[in-house]
Amino acid sequence: MTAIRPRERNAIIQSLRAGVTPRVGLEHIQVGRVNEVKALIEDLDGICQGGSAFRLIIGDFGAGKSFFLQLIRYIALQKNMVVLSADLAPDRRLYASSGQARALYKELTRNLATRAHPEGNAMVPLVEKFITEQRRAADASGRDVEAVIHESLNSLSELVDGYDFAEAVAKYWRGYSDDNDALKNAAVRYLRGEYATRTDARRELGVRAIVDDGNVYDHLKLLSRFVCLAGYKGLLVNLDEMVNIYKLPSRAARSANYEQILRILNDCLQGSAEHLGFLMGGTPEFLADQRKGLYSYEALHSRLAENTFAQIAGVVDYHSPVLLLKNLSPEEIFVLLCNIRNVFASGDPDKYLVPDEALTAFLQHCSQKIGDAYFRTPRNTIKAFTDLLSVLEQNPELKWESLIGGLAIDQEQAGGESLVTVEPQQAPDAAPDTAPAAKPEDGDDDLTTFTL
């Protein structure tokens, strides 16, 4: 067994107990999804060779979409790619008219990660790596550094807003060489999409265009070319919680976002984008709902429809733009619990908190409580198991046999609410509790109980 560092161990345990995906140490708990991972590795290799990729990662709530996206993110970083990651939200969309799309771009650039800076916030190291590459080239040829930088950035001018993007990078070098921190900060603000008005950007940098709701995708294409100039292999954009577009109340807003997805899909599949890939995680409703989902937009429906020949043959087309995450088998869930037990023991089998029969008993208990849902949407099962090990770790005198029987686990629901509870042990002669007051239904507020 490989020893697990305390920092990774604590990060994995804390994330699993909270029901979220760890950002580090994924290799210690990954199981299954072999064919899906192979398909995405092929996509990453294609991006590194100058191609593009587009994938929709579809699965139920709690089925492991976020974990899968984080795993591919980890692999992309190991391949010397740059990764942008963000969750969509009501105030973060692909297309909008009130700043929500720019807010998504700001979140993506805030989470910009490289192999040397996997935690994010790597925009400044990215720009400085580009400048370092140009200084090395200038020293080798005996030319002026600024002239080499401008020559290297000329290829950006053919893209939308490319001239202003190149000007911002050049201004960063000027601020670096003149020891002007204000100019450097202004350039980084531009690259992160933090300028709200063109007036401010023009006054501080001399550029005419900024990142706004209408050109977010254009700036992502600029970034993909820029990271290659900086010495990286390509750019991967991870967008999770795409169901937030499906939840938009306005049909016009949904259609505008679906049109932006169509534009990205066309560019990636037709080869117009270079060194650029998109992974978008969503639920089956987000994809297949004929009234509000992607299939409600006819152009997307025709491009994303399932391969009928694969359906006839009963196989999976792993080269389709839509990747449906297969359910984990009970055996894979068992291996996953073994891996979590190993994480708690820091990789030392002599420190296991529970024996193998405890894992079997736990899975049998889950199966009796929620049926086969415990491996189709395993988030709550994993959360309950980590809670169990945490209690045993803190209270060595307790026996696992006495804890498993009192655990109640419900099926995963939309939104990922925690549904793990402990059944209270009530004395036989105790009086029943008074029924709690009924809560107002969704959409009601506190004014329903207000009186004069």
C-alpha positions as CSV (number, residue, x, y, z in Angstrom):
1,M,0.0,0.0,0.0
2,T,1.2,3.5,-0.8
3,A,1.5,5.8,2.2
4,I,-0.9,8.8,2.1
5,R,0.4,12.2,3.3
6,P,-1.6,13.7,6.2
7,R,-2.6,16.8,4.1
8,E,-4.1,14.6,1.4
9,R,-5.7,12.3,3.9
10,N,-7.4,15.1,5.8
11,A,-8.6,16.8,2.5
12,I,-10.1,13.6,1.2
13,I,-11.9,12.8,4.5
14,Q,-13.3,16.3,4.9
15,S,-14.5,16.4,1.4
16,L,-16.2,13.0,1.5
17,R,-17.9,13.8,4.8
18,A,-19.3,17.0,3.4
19,G,-20.6,15.1,0.3
20,V,-18.3,17.0,-2.1
21,T,-15.5,15.9,-4.5
22,P,-11.9,16.1,-3.1
23,R,-9.6,18.4,-5.1
24,V,-6.5,16.3,-4.2
25,G,-5.7,12.6,-3.8
26,L,-8.3,11.3,-6.3
27,E,-6.0,8.5,-7.2
28,H,-6.4,7.0,-3.7
29,I,-10.2,6.5,-4.1
30,Q,-10.9,6.2,-7.8
31,V,-12.7,3.0,-8.9
32,G,-14.6,2.0,-12.1
33,R,-15.3,4.2,-15.1
34,V,-12.5,2.6,-17.0
35,N,-13.9,3.0,-20.5
36,E,-15.1,6.5,-19.8
37,V,-11.7,7.6,-18.5
38,K,-10.0,6.0,-21.6
39,A,-12.3,8.0,-23.9
40,L,-11.6,11.3,-22.1
41,I,-7.8,10.6,-22.2
42,E,-8.1,10.2,-26.0
43,D,-9.8,13.6,-26.0
44,L,-7.1,15.2,-24.0
45,D,-4.4,13.7,-26.3
46,G,-6.2,15.2,-29.2
47,I,-6.3,18.6,-27.6
48,C,-2.6,18.4,-26.9
49,Q,-2.0,17.7,-30.6
50,G,-3.9,20.8,-31.6
51,G,-7.5,19.5,-31.8
52,S,-10.6,20.2,-29.8
53,A,-13.1,18.3,-27.8
54,F,-16.7,18.7,-26.5
55,R,-18.3,16.3,-24.0
56,L,-21.5,16.4,-22.0
57,I,-21.1,14.3,-18.8
58,I,-24.6,13.1,-17.9
59,G,-25.6,11.4,-14.7
60,D,-28.1,11.6,-11.8
61,F,-27.6,13.6,-8.7
62,G,-25.0,11.9,-6.6
63,A,-23.9,9.6,-9.4
64,G,-20.3,10.9,-9.5
65,K,-20.3,13.6,-12.2
66,S,-18.3,16.1,-10.2
67,F,-15.8,13.4,-9.1
68,F,-15.4,12.4,-12.8
69,L,-14.8,16.0,-13.8
70,Q,-12.2,16.4,-11.1
71,L,-10.5,13.2,-12.1
72,I,-10.2,14.4,-15.8
73,R,-9.0,17.7,-14.5
74,Y,-6.3,15.9,-12.5
75,I,-5.2,13.9,-15.6
76,A,-5.2,17.1,-17.8
77,L,-2.9,18.8,-15.3
78,Q,-0.5,15.9,-15.4
79,K,-0.4,16.2,-19.2
80,N,0.8,19.8,-18.8
81,M,-2.5,21.4,-19.7
82,V,-4.2,24.4,-18.2
83,V,-7.6,23.8,-16.7
84,L,-10.4,26.3,-16.0
85,S,-13.2,25.1,-13.6
86,A,-16.5,26.6,-12.4
87,D,-20.0,25.6,-11.3
88,L,-22.8,27.3,-13.1
89,A,-25.3,29.2,-10.8
90,P,-28.2,31.6,-11.2
91,D,-25.6,34.4,-11.3
92,R,-23.2,32.5,-13.5
93,R,-24.2,31.5,-17.1
94,L,-22.7,31.0,-20.5
95,Y,-24.7,33.9,-22.0
96,A,-26.6,36.8,-20.3
97,S,-27.2,40.5,-20.5
98,S,-26.7,41.6,-16.9
99,G,-23.2,40.5,-16.1
100,Q,-23.9,36.8,-15.3
101,A,-21.7,35.5,-18.2
102,R,-18.8,37.8,-17.2
103,A,-19.2,36.5,-13.6
104,L,-18.7,32.9,-15.0
105,Y,-15.6,34.0,-16.8
106,K,-14.2,35.6,-13.6
107,E,-14.9,32.4,-11.7
108,L,-13.2,30.3,-14.4
109,T,-10.1,32.5,-14.4
110,R,-10.0,32.6,-10.6
111,N,-9.9,28.7,-10.7
112,L,-7.3,28.6,-13.5
113,A,-4.9,25.8,-12.6
114,T,-1.7,24.4,-13.8
115,R,0.4,21.4,-12.7
116,A,2.6,23.7,-10.6
117,H,-0.5,25.5,-9.2
118,P,-3.3,22.9,-9.0
119,E,-5.2,24.8,-6.4
120,G,-6.0,27.6,-8.8
121,N,-5.3,31.4,-8.9
122,A,-2.6,30.7,-11.5
123,M,-3.2,33.6,-13.9
124,V,-0.1,35.5,-12.8
125,P,2.2,32.5,-12.9
126,L,0.8,31.8,-16.4
127,V,1.6,35.3,-17.7
128,E,5.0,35.2,-16.1
129,K,5.8,31.8,-17.6
130,F,4.9,33.3,-21.0
131,I,7.3,36.2,-20.4
132,T,10.0,33.8,-19.2
133,E,9.7,31.8,-22.5
134,Q,10.0,35.1,-24.5
135,R,13.0,36.3,-22.5
136,R,14.7,33.0,-23.1
137,A,14.0,33.3,-26.9
138,A,15.2,36.9,-26.8
139,D,18.5,36.0,-25.1
140,A,19.1,33.2,-27.6
141,S,18.6,35.5,-30.6
142,G,20.1,38.7,-29.1
143,R,16.9,40.7,-29.7
144,D,14.9,43.0,-27.5
145,V,12.5,41.2,-25.1
146,E,9.5,43.5,-25.9
147,A,9.9,43.1,-29.6
148,V,9.9,39.3,-29.2
149,I,6.8,39.5,-27.0
150,H,4.9,41.6,-29.6
151,E,6.0,39.2,-32.4
152,S,4.8,36.2,-30.4
153,L,1.5,37.8,-29.7
154,N,0.8,38.8,-33.3
155,S,-1.0,35.4,-33.8
156,L,-3.7,36.5,-31.3
157,S,-4.7,39.6,-33.4
158,E,-6.6,37.4,-35.9
159,L,-9.1,36.4,-33.1
160,V,-11.9,38.5,-31.7
161,D,-10.4,41.1,-29.2
162,G,-7.0,39.5,-29.8
163,Y,-5.3,42.9,-30.2
164,D,-6.5,44.2,-26.8
165,F,-5.6,40.8,-25.2
166,A,-2.1,41.0,-26.6
167,E,-1.8,44.6,-25.5
168,A,-2.7,43.7,-21.9
169,V,0.0,41.0,-21.8
170,A,2.5,43.4,-23.3
171,K,1.6,46.0,-20.6
172,Y,2.3,43.4,-17.9
173,W,5.8,43.0,-19.3
174,R,6.2,46.8,-19.3
175,G,5.0,47.0,-15.7
176,Y,7.4,44.2,-14.8
177,S,10.4,45.8,-16.5
178,D,9.6,49.3,-15.0
179,D,8.7,47.9,-11.6
180,N,5.2,49.4,-12.0
181,D,2.9,47.2,-9.9
182,A,-0.2,49.3,-10.8
183,L,0.3,48.5,-14.5
184,K,0.9,44.8,-13.8
185,N,-2.3,44.6,-11.6
186,A,-4.3,46.4,-14.3
187,A,-3.2,43.8,-16.9
188,V,-4.1,40.9,-14.6
189,R,-7.5,42.5,-13.9
190,Y,-8.1,42.7,-17.7
191,L,-7.1,39.0,-18.2
192,R,-9.4,37.9,-15.4
193,G,-12.4,39.8,-16.8
194,E,-12.6,42.1,-13.8
195,Y,-13.1,45.4,-15.6
196,A,-16.8,46.4,-15.6
197,T,-16.5,49.3,-18.0
198,R,-14.5,50.0,-21.1
199,T,-13.7,53.5,-19.8
200,D,-11.7,52.2,-16.8
201,A,-9.8,49.7,-19.0
202,R,-9.0,52.3,-21.6
203,R,-7.7,54.8,-19.0
204,E,-5.5,52.3,-17.2
205,L,-4.4,50.0,-20.1
206,G,-5.2,51.8,-23.3
207,V,-7.4,49.0,-24.6
208,R,-10.8,49.4,-26.2
209,A,-12.5,46.1,-25.5
210,I,-13.1,44.2,-22.3
211,V,-14.6,40.8,-21.3
212,D,-18.4,41.2,-21.3
213,D,-21.5,39.0,-21.6
214,G,-21.3,38.7,-25.3
215,N,-17.6,37.6,-25.8
216,V,-16.8,35.1,-23.0
217,Y,-16.4,32.2,-25.4
218,D,-14.1,34.4,-27.7
219,H,-11.8,35.1,-24.7
220,L,-11.7,31.4,-23.8
221,K,-10.4,30.8,-27.4
222,L,-7.8,33.6,-26.8
223,L,-6.7,31.9,-23.6
224,S,-6.4,28.6,-25.3
225,R,-3.9,30.0,-27.8
226,F,-2.1,32.1,-25.2
227,V,-1.5,29.1,-22.9
228,C,0.2,27.3,-25.8
229,L,2.4,30.3,-26.4
230,A,3.3,30.0,-22.7
231,G,4.5,26.4,-23.2
232,Y,1.4,24.4,-22.2
233,K,-0.3,21.7,-24.3
234,G,-3.8,23.1,-24.3
235,L,-6.8,24.4,-22.3
236,L,-9.6,22.4,-20.7
237,V,-12.8,24.1,-19.5
238,N,-14.8,22.2,-16.9
239,L,-18.3,23.4,-16.4
240,D,-20.4,21.6,-13.7
241,E,-24.0,22.1,-12.5
242,M,-25.3,22.8,-16.0
243,V,-28.7,22.0,-14.7
244,N,-28.8,25.6,-13.5
245,I,-29.5,26.6,-17.2
246,Y,-32.3,24.1,-17.3
247,K,-33.8,25.7,-14.2
248,L,-33.9,29.2,-15.7
249,P,-37.5,30.4,-15.6
250,S,-37.3,32.4,-18.9
251,R,-37.5,30.4,-22.1
252,A,-35.6,33.2,-23.9
253,A,-32.7,33.0,-21.4
254,R,-32.5,29.2,-21.8
255,S,-32.5,29.4,-25.5
256,A,-29.8,32.0,-25.5
257,N,-27.6,29.8,-23.4
258,Y,-28.4,26.7,-25.5
259,E,-27.4,28.7,-28.6
260,Q,-24.1,29.4,-27.0
261,I,-23.6,25.7,-26.2
262,L,-24.4,25.0,-29.9
263,R,-21.8,27.5,-31.0
264,I,-19.2,25.8,-28.7
265,L,-20.2,22.4,-29.9
266,N,-20.0,23.4,-33.6
267,D,-16.6,24.9,-33.2
268,C,-15.2,22.0,-31.3
269,L,-16.6,19.3,-33.6
270,Q,-15.8,21.1,-36.8
271,G,-12.2,21.8,-35.9
272,S,-12.5,25.6,-35.7
273,A,-11.1,25.6,-32.1
274,E,-7.6,24.6,-31.4
275,H,-6.0,23.2,-28.3
276,L,-9.4,23.6,-26.5
277,G,-11.8,21.2,-24.8
278,F,-15.1,21.6,-22.9
279,L,-16.5,19.2,-20.4
280,M,-20.0,20.0,-19.1
281,G,-21.7,18.1,-16.3
282,G,-25.5,17.8,-16.1
283,T,-28.4,15.6,-15.2
284,P,-30.6,13.5,-17.6
285,E,-33.4,16.1,-17.4
286,F,-31.0,18.8,-18.5
287,L,-30.2,16.8,-21.6
288,A,-33.4,14.9,-22.5
289,D,-36.3,17.1,-21.3
290,Q,-38.2,17.9,-24.6
291,R,-39.7,21.0,-23.0
292,K,-36.9,22.7,-21.2
293,G,-33.7,20.6,-21.7
294,L,-31.1,20.6,-24.5
295,Y,-33.4,18.4,-26.6
296,S,-35.9,21.3,-26.7
297,Y,-33.4,23.1,-28.9
298,E,-33.8,21.3,-32.2
299,A,-30.3,22.0,-33.5
300,L,-28.8,20.5,-30.3
301,H,-31.2,17.6,-30.3
302,S,-30.1,16.4,-33.7
303,R,-26.4,16.7,-32.8
304,L,-26.7,15.1,-29.4
305,A,-29.1,12.2,-30.1
306,E,-27.9,8.8,-29.1
307,N,-26.4,6.5,-31.7
308,T,-29.2,4.2,-32.8
309,F,-26.8,1.5,-33.9
310,A,-25.3,1.4,-30.5
311,Q,-28.8,1.1,-29.0
312,I,-29.6,-1.8,-31.4
313,A,-26.4,-3.6,-30.5
314,G,-26.8,-2.9,-26.8
315,V,-23.3,-1.2,-26.5
316,V,-22.0,2.2,-25.6
317,D,-20.6,4.7,-28.1
318,Y,-17.8,6.3,-26.1
319,H,-17.0,8.7,-29.0
320,S,-20.4,10.4,-28.8
321,P,-20.6,14.0,-27.6
322,V,-22.8,12.7,-24.7
323,L,-21.1,10.5,-22.2
324,L,-23.6,8.8,-19.9
325,L,-21.9,7.7,-16.7
326,K,-22.5,4.0,-16.1
327,N,-23.7,2.9,-12.6
328,L,-21.0,1.6,-10.3
329,S,-21.4,-2.1,-9.6
330,P,-21.8,-3.4,-6.0
331,E,-18.3,-4.8,-6.4
332,E,-16.9,-1.4,-7.3
333,I,-18.7,0.2,-4.3
334,F,-17.0,-2.4,-2.1
335,V,-13.6,-1.5,-3.5
336,L,-14.4,2.2,-3.0
337,L,-15.2,1.5,0.7
338,C,-11.9,-0.4,0.9
339,N,-10.1,2.6,-0.5
340,I,-11.8,5.0,1.9
341,R,-10.8,2.7,4.8
342,N,-7.3,2.8,3.5
343,V,-7.3,6.6,3.4
344,F,-8.4,6.7,7.1
345,A,-5.5,4.4,7.9
346,S,-3.0,6.6,5.9
347,G,-2.2,3.6,3.7
348,D,-1.2,1.3,6.6
349,P,-3.3,-1.9,6.7
350,D,-2.4,-2.4,10.4
351,K,-4.4,0.7,11.2
352,Y,-7.7,-0.3,9.6
353,L,-10.6,0.8,11.8
354,V,-13.0,-2.0,10.6
355,P,-12.5,-5.5,9.1
356,D,-13.7,-6.7,5.7
357,E,-16.9,-8.2,7.2
358,A,-17.8,-4.7,8.4
359,L,-17.8,-3.5,4.8
360,T,-20.0,-6.3,3.7
361,A,-22.4,-5.7,6.6
362,F,-22.6,-2.0,5.8
363,L,-23.4,-2.6,2.1
364,Q,-26.1,-5.2,3.0
365,H,-27.6,-2.6,5.4
366,C,-27.6,0.0,2.6
367,S,-29.1,-2.5,0.1
368,Q,-32.0,-3.3,2.6
369,K,-32.7,0.4,3.2
370,I,-32.6,1.9,-0.3
371,G,-32.2,-1.0,-2.7
372,D,-29.9,-0.7,-5.7
373,A,-29.8,3.1,-5.4
374,Y,-26.9,2.8,-3.1
375,F,-24.6,2.1,-6.0
376,R,-26.4,4.1,-8.7
377,T,-26.1,7.3,-6.7
378,P,-23.5,6.4,-4.1
379,R,-22.9,9.9,-2.6
380,N,-24.9,9.3,0.6
381,T,-23.6,5.8,1.0
382,I,-20.0,7.2,0.9
383,K,-20.9,10.0,3.3
384,A,-22.4,7.6,5.8
385,F,-19.4,5.3,5.7
386,T,-17.0,8.2,6.3
387,D,-19.1,9.3,9.2
388,L,-19.0,5.8,10.6
389,L,-15.2,5.6,10.3
390,S,-14.8,9.1,11.8
391,V,-16.8,8.1,14.9
392,L,-14.9,4.8,15.3
393,E,-11.6,6.7,15.0
394,Q,-12.6,9.2,17.7
395,N,-14.1,6.5,20.0
396,P,-12.0,3.3,19.8
397,E,-14.1,1.6,22.5
398,L,-17.2,1.5,20.2
399,K,-18.0,-1.6,18.2
400,W,-19.0,-1.2,14.5
401,E,-21.7,-3.8,14.9
402,S,-23.6,-1.6,17.3
403,L,-23.5,1.4,15.0
404,I,-24.5,0.0,11.6
405,G,-27.9,-1.2,12.7
406,G,-29.0,2.3,13.8
407,L,-28.1,4.0,10.5
408,A,-30.9,5.3,8.2
409,I,-29.9,6.2,4.6
410,D,-32.4,7.5,2.0
411,Q,-32.1,7.9,-1.7
412,E,-30.3,10.9,-3.2
413,Q,-32.5,13.8,-4.1
414,A,-32.1,16.7,-6.5
415,G,-29.8,19.3,-5.1
416,G,-27.7,16.7,-3.2
417,E,-29.3,17.3,0.2
418,S,-27.8,15.2,3.0
419,L,-30.2,12.4,3.7
420,V,-28.1,10.5,6.3
421,T,-29.7,10.2,9.7
422,V,-29.4,8.1,12.8
423,E,-32.5,6.4,14.0
424,P,-33.1,7.5,17.6
425,Q,-33.2,4.8,20.3
426,Q,-36.4,5.6,22.3
427,A,-37.1,3.9,25.6
428,P,-40.1,1.6,25.5
429,D,-42.0,3.5,28.2
430,A,-41.2,7.0,26.8
431,A,-44.1,9.2,25.7
432,P,-44.2,9.9,22.0
433,D,-42.8,13.2,20.9
434,T,-45.2,15.9,20.0
435,A,-45.6,16.3,16.2
436,P,-43.7,19.3,14.9
437,A,-45.6,22.2,13.4
438,A,-46.1,21.9,9.6
439,K,-43.6,23.9,7.6
440,P,-44.8,26.2,4.8
441,E,-44.5,24.8,1.3
442,D,-41.8,25.8,-1.1
443,G,-42.3,29.3,-2.2
444,D,-44.0,30.5,1.0
445,D,-42.3,32.9,3.4
446,D,-42.5,34.1,6.9
447,L,-45.3,36.6,6.1
448,T,-47.8,33.7,6.2
449,T,-47.7,33.8,10.0
450,F,-47.6,37.6,10.3
451,T,-50.5,39.2,12.2
452,L,-51.3,42.7,13.4
